Amino acid sequence: MLKKILALSLCVFGSVSALELKGHLTQGGLVTGQLNNVKQVKLNDTSLAITPGGHFVFGFGRDETLTHTLSWQTADGQWHKQPLIITKRDYDIDKITGVEKKYVSPPKSVLERTRKEAKAVKEARSTFSHREDFLSPIYRPASGRISGVYGSQRYFNGTPKRPHFGLDIANKTGTPIYAPVSGKVVFADNDLYYSGGTLILDHGFGVTTTYIHLHKLHVRKGQEVKLGDKIAEIGATGRVTGPHLDWRLNWGQVRLDPALLMQVQLASKQK
């Protein structure tokens, strides 16, 4: 598994300010950090929210550049910097010819619907709360075969489609899906054009998880869920060829790889 854990102790004007980073310094990776007596933290030019305990979180997209800078301001007003070099990943590319046009582009009659749905999903993924669930371990949400991975991309008749931003878990329709970490439901819809039954859970500080192609939803918008709660069932709704869960991890609008964080144990056994 692609994983790097970085722990640093830095001497700052006679006192020790310990910077601790845990996570995945790679494209698609999520990283959490902690600093004591810190006033501000930035990743490059982006300010990061800080918990009362000094924790913060950030992530790197599928095609993110490899050189970054983490900077922070301590209680004495001084700024400090730490360069971050992340690893580049190779992704599966699948070129397919002879595909029917309806699978390459949706009909014009559904464009208004898909734009409206995309806007609603984007707004849900923009949720910011002060929950700290993102600091907890994340478990496997469903049993089944891994049938698709983050970052892969298909070309239909020479036309590149959007990369796949989730982890696909294939199993029969009705297979239970459990909350892999505690959170709050910020989006729940039974019938989106592309993704069919869709759920989004908020885990705090911009971190959300998405569950799509669902057969049945067992939770509603605004509901609190705990690790291991049954939240939905695997289905084949939306534009799919067979039943599976497409599970996604997001930091704001940055799409991350849930497989990097997923514990092997099924979430239902962790309650």
N, C-alpha and C positions, 0 to 999 in steps of 0.2 A: 504493500500500500504506500502511496506517495504521502509521506508525512515528515515534517520537520518540527521540532520543538526547540524554541530559543529562550534561554534564560540568561539575563545579564544583570550584573551589579555595577552601577556606575557611581564613581565618587564625584559629588557635586558640591563644590565650595566647602569642603570639610565635613560634609554629611553624606551618608550613603542613600542614594535614591535607586531602589531596585526596580528595574524594568523586567517584567516577565511576559513573554509571549508564548501562547500555546496554540497549536493548530497546524495549518497546512500552507507552507510558503510555496505555493505553486498556483498555476492557472486553475481557476475553479475552486480554490481553497478558501476556507473561513478561518479567521484568526481571532482569538480573544486575548486581551492584554490586561495588565494591572500595573498601576503606579501609585505610590503613596504621596500625599501632599502635592497633588497636581491640580493646576487651575484650568489648563486647556491641553487638548491633544489633537493633533492633525495628522492625517495621512495625505501626503503631498499638500494640496491646497484645500482638502476637505476636512472640516471640523468634525470631530467625533464626540458623541454624547458620552458622559461619564456617570457611572453608578455612584451611590454614596460610598461604596467600598473601593472606588478607584478603578473599576473594571470598564473596559470598552471593547468594541467589536468592529471588525471590518472584513472585507472579502475582495477577491480578485476574479474578474470575469474570465470567460473561456479563452479570449485572445488578448488578455491584458499584457501590457508591456512588462519587461522583467525587472526594471530598476525603479525603486520607490524610496521615499523618505518618510520616516515617522518622526514627528517633532512634538515636544511638549514643553509647557511652561510650568515651572515649579512655584511654590508659594512665595519665594523671594523675587519672583518676576523674571527670572532668567529662563531663556529658551535653550533647549538641548535637542540634538538630532541623532537619529540612528538610521543608517542606510539599510534598506531591505532588498535583497536580491531573490527573486522567486524563480522557480524552475519552469521551463517550457514543456508542454505536453504534446504528444502526437495523438491524433484522433482518427477513428475509423471513418473512411470515406467510401461510400457505396454508390457506384454509377449504374443506373438502370435505364434501359431503353425500351420502347414499345409500350409505355404507360399511357392509359387512357387520359384524355385531356381533363376530365372531371377530377382526377386525382392530382393534377398539377396545379390547377387554378380553380377556385370556387366560382360558381356562376355569379354574374353581376347582380342577380336578384337578391342575393344574401349579403351584399357588401355593407349596406346600412346596418343590418343586424350585427355583423361581425365587428364593425367599428365600435358600435355601442357596447358590445360585450367586452371588447378589448379595453375600452376606457374604464369600465367598471372593475375589471380585474387589476388594471394598473393602479387604480385608486386604492384598492384593497391592499396591494403590495406596497403602497406608500405609507401604510399605517405605521405610526410611531407611538410606542407606549413605554412606560418605565418598568415593565415586567422584566424579570431576570431569569426567565426559563432558559434562555439561550446558553446560560452557563452550565446547564445540566447535561448529562450524557444523552445521546440520541440513539434510540433503539430501532430495530427493524420493524416497519409498520405492518407487514403482511408476509405470509409464507408463500413460497412459489419459486419459480425459475427466473433468474435474471435474464431478461430477453432484450434489453436495450440499455445502453450506457450513455452517460453524459458526454457531450461534445461531438458525438458522431454526426455525420451529415450525409444526406442522399442527394444525388443528382438525378432528376427525372428527365429523360430525353435531352440531356445536356444542360438542363436548367437547375442551378443549385437551389435547394430548399433551405429553410432555416435550420440551423444546427439543432440537435436534440439536447434539451437542457435538463433532462431528468434521468432518473433511474427507473427502468421498467421492470415490474415484477409480474410475471404471467401466472395466472391460476384460473380456475373455473369461476364463472359468474356466481356471485353470492359469497365468495371467500371473504371473511371478515378483515377489516382494516382497523388497526389500533393506533391511538395517538402515540407517536414515538417519543414525545416529550410533552410536558404540560403546556397549555396555551389557551387562547381564546379564539373562537370562531369569528372571523371578520368578513367572510364571504361564503355563501352557500347557495348554489343554484343547481337544479336538477337537469337543466337542458341548455347548455351552451353549444353553439354550432360546431366548433372544432373539438372542444374537450368534453362535451356531454355533461354528466354530473360532476360538479366541481366544488371543492372545499379549499379554503385558505385559513390557516391558523397563525395567529400572532404570538411570537415568543419573546417579544421585547426588543427595544433599541434597533428597530428596523429589520429584525430577523423574522421571516415567515417561512412556512412550508405550504406547499400546494399539492393537492390530490385530485387527479382527473380521470375521466372515463368511468365514473362511478355508477354502479347499478342502483344503489340506494344510499341515501344519506341518513345518518342516525342522529345528527346534531343540527342545530339551527344557528343562524347569525346571532351573535351576542352571548352565546353559551360558553361557559368555562368548561374546559376538559382537562382531565388529569392523565398522566402517563398511564397507558394501558387501557384507557376507555375505548370502547368500540365506537368508532366515528362514522364508518361507512362500509360498503361492500364493493369488492372488485366487480367491474362490469365491462361492457363493450360499447358504451355510449359515445356519441360524437363521431369523429372521422377516424375509425380504427378498423383493423382487419380481424381482431380477436380480443377476448377478455384479458385485461391486464390493468395494473395500477401504474400510472405515470406519476412518480413522486418527485417533487422538486423542492429545492432549498434556495432562498433568496435573501440578500441583504439589500433592502430597498429595491431598486430596479436592476441590481447586479445579480445575475443568475449563477448559482454555485453548484458544486457537485455533492449531493447528499451521501454518496457512497464513501467519501473520504471520512465522514463522521460516524457513519452507521455502525453501531455495535451489532455483533452477530446474533445476539439473543432477540427473540420476538418480544415486542413491547408488552403483549398481554401477560407475559410471565413475570413482569417487573412490578406489578401493582402491589 
